[in-house]
């Protein structure tokens, strides 16, 4: 091993808004003081209870992915394990997510997009 993952950074148009959205899913602290990252108009962070740090950087102009359209690919996505898929999906939608594919009740995950258009999956564990 030569490195340790410190943070996952997502491009977006509204860093603070997106940090708050992910806090509604994962808990944690938005813009906690941390010597590794500066926060401000262009950059926000979320320190989650599990120790994961997500960061959000403003990109202008920002063009969100169009899942599953390969002309504007997702590039990566996040999977979140949940005990109750229906309840988690309902809460994510109430927090500002958009449903992309619910699997028609035939599988153990659904695909949503955060307010900036990044796809993510809720996966029943």
Order of alpha helices (4+ residues) and beta strands (2+ residues): beta-alpha-beta-beta-beta-beta-alpha-beta-beta-beta
